[in-house]
Amino acid sequence: MALNPDAPVILVGGHSRAAAAIRAAMPGARIFSIARGEGGADAITSDYTSVPAGVPFAGAIVVNCVGTDRGERPLLDHVNRAVPIAWATAAREGGARQFIQLSSFSVYAPTRIVRQDSVLGPSTDYGRSKLAAEEGLAVLATDDFAIALLRVPILVASDPAGATDKLAALLSLVRKARVVPQVNPPVRRAMLTYQGLGAATALLAERRAAGVFAAADPEPFTYELVAECAARAGRSVLRVPIPKVAVGLLGSFAPALSQRLFESMELAPETNLLTQESYSGVLREAIVNQLG
């Protein structure tokens, strides 16, 4: 089902990297952008919980791109829960047909593989705020107002210019130190480029989908992949074995960092909105670009 060109796609957080990727994935859509205290958007708000007048909700698809994983609990609750609830409420009252919430794998309890029936149990205030948003949004859904929750892993940039995500930081270290960790058992972590986020969001909008979805690059991140990409980019790297005792010590002193670097969390293929046939290899290209 194609998007209705007469019904706008409203991007809340319209100057974000996520919004830019979604806009690129919907070339035929009529985009209406909302930004906070900045020019260049169709509507401006001083606080994203304050919905400005004149937003064309009738028949629209609303995508919430606002979120943060930094800050104390009150800020996380405000940005990650209160903002989407405010916009979904206004969207439903204004006659929108769909609300897409960008959620996170952080809502899950620790698991090596995310599946459709994976247990929810966030271990951080960020994850708890994202889950609270999901719970608040679920009660707003009706037959005429679809709520789609898109859970995604770490988001990474395809273009190295200005990249500040966690993968960019790791690859910067690889470039400087010319070493790649070697861990047993191998680490396999789900990641998603912003290009993939745009593709997944466009799919949900085209289908007017409702419910819970998950998306990641079909090829998970591994240190073996980093080594392959380094070779392709013409960089010589040394594989350095990391003893289990060192991983354990890091887990004791910096559990969040240890989890990101040395614990697996991948997405089961049958649960992935992005299939090998339609979308694959973009994470690999992003790594090559950033190592080049």
SENU-627500 format. One record per residue: z, x, y of N, C-alpha, C in turn; residue in one letter. Coordinates in Angstrom, 2 decimals. Atoms other than C-alpha are relative to their C-alpha. Example, Ala and Ser with C-alpha at 12.3 -4.5 7.8 and 13.67 -1.06 7.14 Angstrom:
REM SENU-627500
     n.w     n.u     n.v    ca.w    ca.u    ca.v     c.w     c.u     c.v loba
    0.00    0.89   -1.19    7.80   12.30   -4.50    0.00    0.90    1.20    a
   -0.06   -0.82   -1.19    7.14   13.67   -1.06    0.73   -0.77    1.09    s
This chain:
REM SENU-627500
     n.w     n.u     n.v    ca.w    ca.u    ca.v     c.w     c.u     c.v loba
    0.00    0.85   -1.19    0.00    0.00    0.00    0.00    0.88    1.24    m
    0.10   -0.80   -1.21   -1.04    1.49    3.35    0.97   -0.52    1.05    a
   -0.85    0.41   -1.10    1.14    1.44    6.44   -0.76   -0.96    0.91    l
    0.58    0.91   -0.98    0.53   -1.40    8.88   -0.10    0.73    1.33    n
    0.13   -0.78   -1.24   -0.92    0.37   11.96    0.56   -0.70    1.21    p
   -0.53    0.76   -1.13    0.38   -2.42   14.20    1.52    0.02    0.06    d
   -1.45   -0.05    0.05    4.01   -2.00   13.09    0.44    1.45    0.19    a
   -0.37   -1.39   -0.28    5.71    1.09   14.50    0.90    0.61   -1.06    p
   -0.98   -0.78    0.75    7.54    3.79   12.60    0.94    0.61    1.03    v
   -0.98   -0.44   -0.99   10.70    4.41   14.60    0.78    1.18   -0.57    i
   -0.67   -1.21    0.43   12.07    7.94   14.27    1.22    0.24    0.87    l
   -1.25   -0.25   -0.71   15.72    8.24   15.26    0.33    1.48   -0.17    v
   -0.08   -1.46    0.05   16.25   11.89   16.16   -1.39    0.58    0.04    g
    1.43   -0.27   -0.01   12.63   12.23   17.14   -0.41    1.41    0.31    g
    0.34   -1.38   -0.28   12.79   15.87   18.22    0.45    0.95   -1.11    h
   -0.49   -0.83    1.10   14.23   17.11   14.92   -1.16    0.55   -0.83    s
    1.00   -0.56    0.91   12.37   19.25   12.40   -0.41   -1.03   -1.05    r
    0.30    1.06    0.97   12.63   16.36    9.93   -0.98   -1.00    0.59    a
    0.89    0.97   -0.63   11.00   13.96   12.39   -1.41    0.56    0.17    a
    1.32   -0.62   -0.15    8.17   16.41   13.06   -0.76   -0.01   -1.32    a
    0.65    0.00    1.32    7.47   16.65    9.31   -0.43   -1.40   -0.39    a
    0.33    1.38    0.34    7.53   12.88    8.88   -1.19   -0.47    0.84    i
    1.12    0.36   -0.87    5.20   12.41   11.85   -1.31    0.61   -0.56    r
    1.19   -0.66    0.55    2.75   14.91   10.30   -0.47   -0.66   -1.29    a
    0.34    0.63    1.27    2.87   13.05    6.97   -0.53   -1.42    0.17    a
    0.47    1.36   -0.27    1.94    9.73    8.62   -1.00    0.01    1.15    m
    0.94   -0.17   -1.11   -1.15   10.55   10.68   -0.54   -1.29    0.58    p
    0.54    1.25   -0.52   -2.24    6.93   11.00    1.04   -0.95    0.56    g
   -1.08    0.90   -0.41    1.12    5.50   11.98    0.19    0.01    1.51    a
   -0.38    0.08   -1.42    2.21    4.32   15.42    1.47    0.40    0.09    r
   -1.34   -0.56   -0.02    5.27    6.47   16.02    0.70   -0.36    1.31    i
   -0.86    0.26   -1.15    8.09    5.42   18.35    1.22    0.90   -0.18    f
   -0.99   -1.05    0.16   10.49    8.30   18.94    1.23   -0.25    0.87    s
   -1.27    0.11   -0.72   14.18    8.16   19.94    0.66    1.38    0.03    i
   -0.67   -1.29   -0.13   15.89   11.29   21.29    1.24   -0.15    0.87    a
   -1.25    0.03   -0.76   19.24   12.09   22.84   -0.08    0.93    1.19    r
   -0.10   -0.77   -1.23   19.29   13.20   26.44   -1.11    0.99    0.23    g
    1.12   -0.92   -0.16   15.88   14.87   26.26   -1.26   -0.79    0.37    e
    1.26    0.63   -0.32   12.46   14.11   27.65   -0.97    0.07   -1.16    g
    1.04   -0.08    1.01    9.28   13.68   25.67    0.11   -0.98   -1.12    g
   -0.14    1.03    1.02   10.47   10.72   23.60   -0.34   -1.35    0.59    a
    0.31    1.35   -0.48    9.62    7.04   23.82    1.23   -0.72    0.55    d
   -1.25    0.56   -0.51   13.27    6.16   24.40    1.08    1.08   -0.09    a
   -1.06   -1.00   -0.09   16.32    8.21   25.36    1.35   -0.71   -0.12    i
   -1.35    0.52    0.09   19.95    7.63   24.47    0.99    1.13    0.23    t
   -1.02   -1.03   -0.24   23.11    9.45   25.51    0.81    0.29   -1.26    s
   -0.72   -0.13    1.27   24.66    8.91   22.07   -0.76   -0.82   -1.02    d
    0.84    0.69    0.97   22.79    8.00   18.91    0.62   -1.29   -0.54    y
   -0.58    1.29    0.40   25.28    5.21   18.16   -0.32   -1.09    1.02    t
    0.39    0.96   -1.03   24.03    3.54   21.36   -1.50   -0.23   -0.09    s
    1.42    0.33    0.18   20.72    1.80   20.64   -0.58   -0.47    1.33    v
    0.54    0.41   -1.30   18.63    1.62   23.84   -0.77   -1.30   -0.07    p
    0.75    1.26   -0.06   17.03   -1.62   24.96   -1.49    0.29   -0.11    a
    1.45   -0.10    0.03   13.36   -2.23   24.33   -0.60    0.69   -1.20    g
    0.55   -0.61    1.21   13.03   -0.58   20.92   -0.77   -1.07   -0.78    v
    0.84    1.02    0.64   10.16   -2.43   19.13    0.30   -0.16   -1.50    p
   -0.43    0.11    1.38   12.01   -3.37   15.93   -0.85   -0.95   -0.85    f
    0.68    1.04    0.77    9.86   -6.36   14.91   -1.04    0.60   -0.95    a
    0.92   -0.49    1.01    8.12   -5.46   11.63    0.02    1.50   -0.21    g
    0.03   -1.47    0.00    9.03   -1.78   12.05    0.64    0.60   -1.23    a
   -0.69   -0.86    0.96   10.05    0.94    9.65    0.84    0.97    0.83    i
   -0.90   -0.87   -0.75   13.08    2.81   10.97    0.45    1.14   -0.92    v
   -0.42   -1.16    0.78   13.78    6.35    9.71    1.08    0.74    0.78    v
   -1.08   -0.73   -0.66   17.10    7.97   10.54   -0.07    1.48   -0.35    n
    0.08   -1.46    0.19   16.64   11.73   10.99    1.21    0.71    0.57    c
   -1.17   -0.59   -0.63   20.02   12.29   12.64    1.04    0.34   -1.07    v
   -1.03   -0.40    0.95   22.63   14.23   10.68    0.45    1.42    0.27    g
   -0.51   -1.37   -0.14   24.77   17.35   10.61    0.94    0.30   -1.15    t
   -0.96   -0.42    1.01   26.70   19.35    8.04    1.06    0.93    0.61    d
   -0.94   -0.88   -0.69   28.75   21.18   10.67    0.96   -0.82    0.86    r
   -0.98    0.67   -0.85   31.92   20.15   12.45    1.17   -0.56   -0.78    g
   -1.19    0.60    0.61   35.26   18.51   11.79   -0.30   -1.41   -0.48    e
    0.21    1.30    0.63   35.68   15.24    9.92   -0.38   -1.11    0.98    r
    0.41    1.08   -0.92   35.57   12.92   12.99   -1.44    0.10    0.47    p
    1.39   -0.18   -0.42   32.29   14.43   14.16   -0.96   -0.33   -1.13    l
    0.86    0.29    1.15   30.77   14.27   10.69   -0.10   -1.49   -0.24    l
    0.00    1.45    0.20   31.80   10.63   10.36   -0.84   -0.69    1.08    d
    0.73    0.62   -1.10   30.36    9.78   13.76   -1.51    0.18   -0.18    h
    1.43   -0.30    0.07   27.00   11.49   13.25   -0.62   -0.53   -1.29    v
    0.61    0.28    1.31   26.45   10.89    9.54    0.22   -1.42   -0.50    n
   -0.25    1.37    0.44   27.97    7.41    9.09   -0.25   -1.01    1.12    r
    0.07    1.00   -1.07   28.30    5.61   12.43   -1.42   -0.16    0.55    a
    1.36    0.08   -0.56   24.80    6.49   13.66   -0.93   -0.84   -0.87    v
    0.91    0.85    0.80   22.81    5.09   10.69    0.45   -1.46   -0.08    p
   -0.47    1.39    0.05   25.03    1.99   10.53   -0.40   -0.73    1.28    i
    0.37    0.62   -1.28   24.42    1.30   14.24   -1.49   -0.34    0.04    a
    1.44    0.23   -0.06   20.66    1.67   13.89   -0.48   -1.00   -1.04    w
    0.40    0.98    1.02   20.35   -0.27   10.64    0.41   -1.41    0.42    a
   -0.46    1.32   -0.48   22.38   -3.12   12.13   -0.94   -0.53    1.07    t
    0.91    0.42   -1.07   20.21   -3.23   15.24   -1.40   -0.29   -0.55    a
    1.33    0.19    0.59   17.03   -2.89   13.15   -0.09   -1.32   -0.73    a
    0.02    1.27    0.73   17.94   -5.81   10.90    0.00   -1.18    0.97    r
   -0.06    1.09   -0.99   18.84   -8.01   13.88   -1.30   -0.12    0.78    e
    1.24    0.03   -0.76   15.58   -7.03   15.57   -1.24   -0.31   -0.81    g
    1.13    0.39    0.83   13.38   -7.95   12.61   -0.76    1.14   -0.64    g
    0.66   -1.10    0.71   12.57   -4.53   11.15   -0.12   -0.33   -1.48    a
    0.20    0.32    1.41   11.28   -4.57    7.59    0.59    1.04   -0.94    r
   -0.52   -1.04    0.88   12.69   -1.28    6.28    0.80    1.02    0.82    q
   -0.79   -1.08   -0.58   15.33    1.33    7.05    0.09    1.11   -1.04    f
   -0.04   -1.14    0.91   15.05    4.80    5.47    1.07    0.97    0.49    i
   -1.08   -0.91   -0.33   18.19    6.94    5.45   -0.19    1.32   -0.74    q
    0.08   -1.33    0.62   17.92   10.68    4.84    1.40    0.40   -0.43    l
   -1.31   -0.31    0.53   20.89   11.33    2.59   -0.03    1.38   -0.66    s
   -0.18   -1.37    0.46   22.00   14.36    0.60    0.50    0.06   -1.44    s
   -0.57   -0.26    1.32   22.70   15.75   -2.86    1.51    0.23    0.07    f
   -1.44   -0.23   -0.17   26.17   16.42   -1.43    0.84   -1.22   -0.38    s
   -0.76    1.19    0.41   27.14   12.86   -2.42    0.38    0.06   -1.47    v
   -0.26   -0.06    1.45   27.16   13.89   -6.11    1.22    0.86   -0.30    y
   -1.00   -0.90    0.56   30.02   15.32   -8.09   -0.73    1.24   -0.52    a
    0.66   -1.21    0.50   29.34   18.91   -9.24   -0.74   -0.25   -1.31    p
    0.83    0.19    1.19   26.51   18.86  -11.77   -1.12    1.02    0.00    t
    1.10   -0.96    0.08   23.84   21.24  -13.02   -1.36   -0.69    0.15    r
    1.25    0.74   -0.09   21.16   18.53  -13.17    0.27   -1.38    0.60    i
   -0.12    1.31   -0.63   20.87   15.53  -10.84   -0.93   -0.98   -0.72    v
    0.77    1.06    0.66   19.75   12.40  -12.70    0.26   -1.32    0.71    r
   -0.15    1.30   -0.63   19.43    8.74  -11.78    1.42   -0.51   -0.12    q
   -1.35    0.52    0.22   22.88    8.03  -13.23    1.08    1.05    0.25    d
   -1.00   -1.03   -0.28   24.63   11.17  -11.96    1.18   -0.58    0.76    s
   -1.24    0.52   -0.58   28.23   10.58  -10.92    0.12    0.41    1.46    v
   -0.27   -0.29   -1.41   29.05   10.32   -7.22    1.42    0.54    0.12    l
   -1.32   -0.59   -0.18   31.97   12.45   -6.09   -0.09    1.19    0.92    g
    0.17   -1.12   -0.94   31.42   14.52   -2.95    1.27    0.83    0.11    p
   -1.13   -0.93   -0.08   33.62   17.59   -2.60    0.21    0.54    1.41    s
   -0.11   -0.45   -1.39   33.12   18.14    1.14    0.06   -1.19    0.94    t
   -0.02    1.07   -1.01   33.70   16.11    4.30   -1.41   -0.43    0.35    d
    1.39    0.34   -0.25   29.96   16.29    4.88   -0.51   -0.99   -1.06    y
    0.42    0.88    1.07   29.24   14.74    1.48    0.67   -1.35    0.07    g
   -0.73    1.28   -0.10   31.91   12.09    1.99   -0.54   -0.85    1.15    r
    0.56    0.77   -1.11   30.42   11.11    5.35   -1.37   -0.56   -0.35    s
    1.31    0.51    0.42   26.93   10.78    3.81    0.15   -1.13   -1.00    k
   -0.23    1.07    0.96   28.28    8.67    0.96    0.53   -1.25    0.71    l
   -0.50    1.14   -0.76   30.18    6.46    3.42   -1.14   -0.72    0.71    a
    1.18    0.62   -0.62   26.88    5.89    5.25   -0.77   -0.82   -1.02    a
    0.72    0.73    1.05   25.17    4.90    2.00    0.70   -1.32   -0.32    e
   -0.76    1.20    0.35   27.95    2.42    1.20   -0.09   -1.04    1.11    e
    0.11    0.93   -1.12   27.80    0.90    4.68   -1.39   -0.59    0.13    g
    1.38    0.49   -0.09   24.02    0.62    4.61   -0.33   -1.00   -1.11    l
    0.33    0.85    1.14   23.92   -1.00    1.18    0.30   -1.47    0.27    a
   -0.39    1.40   -0.25   25.67   -4.15    2.43   -0.89   -0.65    1.06    v
    0.90    0.55   -1.01   23.06   -4.58    5.19   -1.35   -0.40   -0.58    l
    1.30    0.29    0.61   20.11   -4.87    2.79   -0.16   -1.48   -0.29    a
    0.35    1.38    0.35   18.40   -8.25    2.37   -1.39    0.02   -0.63    t
    1.35    0.09    0.55   15.19   -9.48    0.76   -1.06    0.35    1.05    d
    0.96   -0.25   -1.08   13.50   -9.12    4.15    0.23    1.34    0.70    d
   -0.34   -1.26   -0.66   15.17   -5.87    5.16    0.36    1.02   -1.08    f
   -0.17   -0.98    1.08   14.73   -3.03    2.66    0.76    1.23    0.51    a
   -0.72   -1.24   -0.29   17.17   -0.13    2.66   -0.37    1.02   -1.08    i
    0.34   -1.08    0.94   15.91    3.11    1.07    0.87    1.21    0.33    a
   -0.85   -1.18   -0.15   18.36    5.97    0.55   -0.71    1.18   -0.68    l
    0.72   -1.16    0.53   16.54    9.29    0.12    0.94    1.19   -0.05    l
   -0.90   -1.14    0.18   18.84   11.97   -1.31   -0.82    1.26   -0.20    r
    0.77   -1.24    0.06   17.57   15.49   -0.78    0.96    1.19   -0.09    v
   -0.80   -1.23    0.08   18.85   19.04   -1.51   -0.13    0.79    1.30    p
    0.18   -0.87   -1.16   18.77   22.00    0.87   -1.42   -0.12    0.53    i
    1.30    0.07   -0.63   15.91   21.57    3.34   -0.37    1.37    0.55    l
    0.44   -1.35   -0.40   13.86   24.69    4.04   -1.33   -0.09    0.74    v
    1.23   -0.05   -0.80   11.12   25.60    6.47   -1.11    0.71   -0.74    a
    1.17   -0.67    0.58    7.62   26.49    5.32   -0.46    1.15    0.89    s
    0.44   -1.00   -0.97    6.93   28.48    8.48    1.18    0.89    0.37    d
   -1.13   -0.89   -0.31    9.12   31.57    9.02    0.39    0.00    1.47    p
   -0.29   -0.02   -1.43    8.90   31.18   12.82    1.13   -0.97    0.33    a
   -1.12    0.84   -0.41   12.25   29.90   14.02    0.80   -0.59   -1.14    g
   -0.73    0.55    1.14   13.53   29.18   10.51    1.45    0.48    0.03    a
   -1.43   -0.34   -0.05   17.34   29.05   10.50    0.76   -0.60   -1.17    t
   -0.68    0.65    1.12   18.08   27.33    7.19    0.60    1.04   -0.93    d
   -0.71   -0.89    0.93   20.10   28.77    4.30   -0.96    0.89   -0.78    k
    0.96   -0.82    0.72   17.02   29.96    2.43   -0.53    1.11    0.90    l
    0.50   -1.01   -0.94   15.73   31.76    5.53    1.01    1.14    0.14    a
   -1.03   -1.04   -0.11   19.06   33.60    5.81    0.01    0.89   -1.23    a
    0.02   -0.77    1.24   18.91   34.66    2.16   -1.22    0.90   -0.05    l
    1.23   -0.80    0.07   15.30   35.83    2.40   -0.03    1.10    1.05    l
   -0.13   -1.06   -1.00   16.06   37.76    5.57    0.80    1.16   -0.58    s
   -0.80   -1.04    0.65   18.70   39.64    3.58   -0.82    0.75   -1.05    l
    0.86   -0.63    1.01   16.19   40.28    0.78   -0.97    0.97    0.67    v
    0.95   -0.89   -0.70   13.70   41.73    3.28    0.68    1.29    0.45    r
   -0.69   -1.17   -0.55   16.29   44.05    4.79    0.55    0.91   -1.10    k
   -0.65   -0.80    1.04   18.12   45.14    1.62   -0.95    0.39   -1.12    a
    0.99   -0.24    1.04   15.07   45.03   -0.68    0.61   -0.11   -1.40    r
   -0.59    0.28    1.30   17.20   43.71   -3.53    0.01   -1.50   -0.23    v
   -0.07    1.39    0.42   17.18   40.44   -5.45    1.03   -0.10   -1.13    v
   -1.02    0.10    1.05   20.21   39.37   -7.51   -0.60   -0.41   -1.35    p
    0.35    0.40    1.36   19.88   39.04  -11.27    1.27   -0.55   -0.64    q
   -1.21    0.68    0.45   22.35   36.53  -12.68   -0.22   -0.60   -1.39    v
    0.06    0.60    1.33   23.10   35.39  -16.22    1.19   -0.96   -0.16    n
    1.31    0.63    0.17   22.71   32.49  -16.80   -0.76   -0.10    1.32    p
    0.81    0.06   -1.22   19.81   32.25  -14.33    0.37   -1.21    0.86    p
   -0.27    1.07   -0.97   20.35   30.16  -11.20   -1.27   -0.82    0.21    v
    1.11    0.91   -0.27   18.11   27.10  -10.76    0.52   -1.06    0.97    r
   -0.49    0.93   -1.02   18.62   25.15   -7.53   -1.16   -0.79    0.61    r
    0.98    0.85   -0.66   16.72   22.22   -6.11   -0.04    0.32    1.49    a
    0.22   -0.15   -1.44   15.24   22.75   -2.66   -1.19   -0.86    0.38    m
    1.11    0.82   -0.48   12.82   20.79   -0.53   -0.44    0.52    1.36    l
    0.52   -0.39   -1.31   10.57   21.96    2.27   -0.07   -1.24    0.89    t
    0.14    1.13   -0.93   10.31   19.82    5.39   -1.33   -0.72   -0.24    y
    1.27    0.63    0.36    6.70   19.21    4.37    0.21   -1.00   -1.14    q
   -0.31    0.91    1.10    8.03   17.69    1.14    0.82   -1.19    0.45    g
   -0.77    1.12   -0.55   10.54   15.60    3.07   -0.92   -1.01    0.65    l
    0.95    0.91   -0.62    7.69   14.17    5.10   -0.79   -0.78   -1.03    g
    0.77    0.66    1.05    5.68   13.41    1.96    0.82   -1.07   -0.71    a
   -0.86    0.96    0.69    8.62   11.68    0.26    0.29   -1.21    0.88    a
   -0.27    1.10   -0.92    9.44    9.61    3.34   -1.22   -0.90    0.16    t
    1.24    0.78   -0.12    5.81    8.54    3.70   -0.21   -0.89   -1.23    a
    0.11    0.80    1.22    5.81    7.38    0.06    0.91   -1.22    0.06    l
   -0.95    1.13   -0.07    8.90    5.22    0.61   -0.48   -1.03    1.01    l
    0.49    0.93   -1.02    7.38    3.72    3.76   -1.21   -0.78   -0.49    a
    1.21    0.68    0.50    4.04    2.95    2.10    0.35   -1.07   -1.02    e
   -0.37    0.93    1.07    5.79    1.21   -0.79    1.02   -1.04    0.46    r
   -1.12    0.82   -0.50    8.39   -0.53    1.40    1.12   -0.01   -1.05    r
   -0.94   -0.18    1.11   10.78    0.83   -1.20    1.42   -0.33    0.43    a
   -1.42    0.29   -0.21   14.40   -0.25   -1.52    0.78    0.60   -1.16    a
   -0.83   -0.57    1.04   17.18    1.47   -3.42    0.29    1.47    0.25    g
   -0.39   -1.41   -0.08   18.24    5.05   -4.15   -1.09    0.87   -0.61    v
    1.06   -0.90    0.45   15.70    7.86   -4.49    0.45    1.45    0.22    f
   -0.27   -1.43   -0.15   15.79   11.65   -4.82   -1.31    0.75    0.01    a
    1.23   -0.79   -0.08   13.20   14.25   -3.95    0.33    1.48    0.15    a
   -0.11   -1.45   -0.11   12.86   18.01   -4.36   -1.35    0.58   -0.40    a
    1.20   -0.65    0.50   10.06   20.49   -4.89    0.09    0.04   -1.53    d
   -0.07    0.00    1.46    9.16   20.15   -8.59    0.34    1.36   -0.60    p
   -0.37   -1.35    0.45    9.58   23.92   -8.91    1.33    0.39    0.65    e
   -1.28   -0.34   -0.61   13.26   24.81   -8.42    0.03    1.44    0.50    p
   -0.24   -1.36   -0.45   14.47   27.87   -6.58    0.67    0.81   -1.11    f
   -0.64   -0.96    0.90   15.27   30.84   -8.82   -0.15    1.38    0.62    t
    0.14   -1.36   -0.50   15.84   34.52   -8.10   -1.24    0.66   -0.61    y
    1.24   -0.50    0.59   12.95   35.22  -10.46   -1.18   -0.40    0.88    e
    1.06    0.45   -0.90   10.76   33.16   -8.14   -0.03    0.86    1.26    l
   -0.05   -0.86   -1.19   11.95   35.22   -5.17   -0.64    1.36   -0.29    v
    0.59   -1.30    0.36   11.03   38.44   -6.99   -1.52   -0.10   -0.13    a
    1.45    0.20    0.13    7.58   37.06   -7.86   -0.65   -0.11    1.37    e
    0.57    0.21   -1.33    7.00   35.98   -4.26    0.04    1.28    0.83    c
   -0.08   -1.27   -0.71    8.17   39.34   -2.94   -1.17    0.90   -0.41    a
    1.12   -0.80    0.48    5.58   41.07   -5.12   -1.32   -0.51    0.59    a
    1.22    0.59   -0.56    2.91   38.66   -3.92   -0.14    0.32    1.48    r
    0.02   -0.31   -1.43    3.90   39.37   -0.32   -0.10    1.49    0.27    a
    0.14   -1.44   -0.16    3.59   43.10   -0.96    1.30    0.73    0.28    g
   -1.31   -0.62   -0.23    7.31   43.84   -0.83    0.58    0.47   -1.33    r
   -0.63   -0.56    1.19    8.95   46.10   -3.38    1.50   -0.29    0.06    s
   -1.42    0.33    0.04   12.40   44.81   -4.40    0.60    0.49   -1.32    v
   -0.74   -0.45    1.18   15.02   45.99   -6.86    0.84   -1.16   -0.51    l
   -0.83    1.03    0.61   16.59   43.52   -9.28    1.37    0.60   -0.31    r
   -1.36   -0.52    0.15   20.36   44.05   -9.19    0.84   -0.98   -0.79    v
   -0.85    0.91    0.79   22.48   42.53  -11.99    1.34   -0.24    0.71    p
   -1.28    0.38   -0.59   25.53   40.65  -10.67    0.96   -0.34   -1.13    i
   -0.94    0.29    1.10   28.48   40.83  -13.12    0.71   -1.33    0.19    p
   -0.69    1.28   -0.07   30.21   37.58  -13.98    1.32    0.11    0.73    k
   -1.28   -0.18   -0.68   33.49   39.01  -12.71   -0.19   -0.02    1.51    v
    0.28    0.00   -1.45   31.91   39.54   -9.27   -0.27   -1.43    0.49    a
    0.26    1.40   -0.35   30.64   35.94   -9.24    1.31   -0.77    0.04    v
   -1.28    0.69    0.04   34.11   34.77  -10.21    0.87    0.33    1.21    g
   -0.78   -0.39   -1.17   35.77   36.75   -7.42   -0.53   -0.66    1.26    l
    0.58    0.67   -1.16   33.34   35.38   -4.86    0.37   -1.48    0.01    l
   -0.38    1.40    0.09   34.08   31.88   -6.13    1.43   -0.26    0.41    g
   -1.41    0.15   -0.39   37.79   32.46   -5.53    0.18    0.10    1.50    s
   -0.20   -0.25   -1.43   37.43   33.72   -1.97   -0.95   -0.82    0.89    f
    0.98    0.75   -0.80   34.32   31.84   -0.78   -0.74   -0.97   -0.92    a
    0.60    0.90    1.00   33.66   28.90   -3.14   -1.31   -0.64    0.45    p
    1.24    0.64   -0.47   31.01   27.24   -0.94   -1.17    0.96   -0.06    a
    1.06   -1.00    0.05   29.00   30.45   -0.63   -0.37    0.33   -1.44    l
    0.25   -0.30    1.40   29.38   31.22   -4.33   -0.81   -1.12   -0.66    s
    0.73    1.14    0.56   28.17   27.73   -5.21   -1.46    0.04    0.39    q
    1.39   -0.03   -0.48   25.05   28.07   -3.07   -0.79    1.14   -0.64    r
    0.72   -1.18    0.48   24.19   31.53   -4.40   -0.11    0.08   -1.51    l
   -0.08   -0.32    1.42   25.20   31.45   -8.05    0.22   -1.20   -0.93    f
   -0.15    1.17    0.87   25.50   27.87   -9.34   -1.27   -0.84    0.03    e
    1.22    0.80    0.11   22.61   25.75  -10.58    0.26   -1.46    0.37    s
    0.00    1.44   -0.25   21.88   22.25   -9.32   -1.45   -0.41    0.23    m
    1.40    0.37   -0.13   18.36   21.04  -10.01   -0.18   -1.49   -0.21    e
    0.31    1.43    0.10   16.69   17.64  -10.01   -0.84   -0.25   -1.24    l
    0.74    0.35    1.21   15.56   16.09  -13.28   -1.40   -0.51    0.38    a
    1.36    0.40   -0.36   11.75   15.63  -13.22   -0.20   -1.52    0.02    p
    0.18    1.45    0.05   12.00   11.95  -14.20    0.67   -0.73    1.16    e
   -0.71    0.60   -1.14   14.24   11.32  -11.17   -0.66    0.38    1.32    t
    0.60   -0.56   -1.21   12.04   13.19   -8.68   -1.11   -0.89    0.53    n
    1.03    0.80   -0.66   10.02   11.11   -6.23   -1.31    0.79    0.12    l
    1.18   -0.86   -0.12    7.63   14.08   -5.93   -0.33    0.60   -1.36    l
    0.38   -0.43    1.33    5.78   14.82   -9.15   -0.78    1.31    0.04    t
    0.78   -1.24    0.11    4.15   18.03  -10.37   -1.46   -0.23    0.38    q
    1.42    0.27   -0.22    0.75   16.35  -10.14   -0.32   -0.19    1.48    e
    0.31    0.35   -1.39    1.04   15.18   -6.53    0.54    1.00    1.01    s
   -0.63   -0.88   -0.98    3.24   17.81   -4.94    0.71    1.13   -0.73    y
   -0.63   -1.12    0.67    4.08   21.26   -6.21   -0.48    1.30    0.63    s
    0.38   -1.31   -0.49    4.05   24.91   -5.20    0.29    0.25    1.45    g
   -0.22   -0.18   -1.44    5.06   24.33   -1.59    1.21    0.88    0.25    v
   -1.16   -0.88   -0.13    8.47   25.96   -2.03   -0.41    1.45   -0.23    l
    0.49   -1.36    0.30    6.75   28.99   -3.56   -0.74    0.57    1.22    r
    0.74   -0.47   -1.18    4.41   29.23   -0.55    0.95    0.27    1.17    e
   -0.97   -0.20   -1.09    7.37   28.88    1.84    0.71    1.35   -0.18    a
   -0.68   -1.27    0.26    9.11   31.83    0.17   -0.92    1.17    0.29    i
    0.97   -1.05   -0.28    5.97   33.97    0.29   -0.16    0.19    1.51    v
    0.17   -0.08   -1.45    5.52   33.13    3.99    1.18    0.69    0.66    n
   -1.17   -0.58   -0.65    9.07   34.09    4.83    0.25    1.44   -0.41    q
   -0.14   -1.39    0.43    8.94   37.33    2.84   -1.14    0.88    0.52    l
    1.18   -0.76   -0.43    5.54   38.32    4.21    0.19    0.71    1.33    g
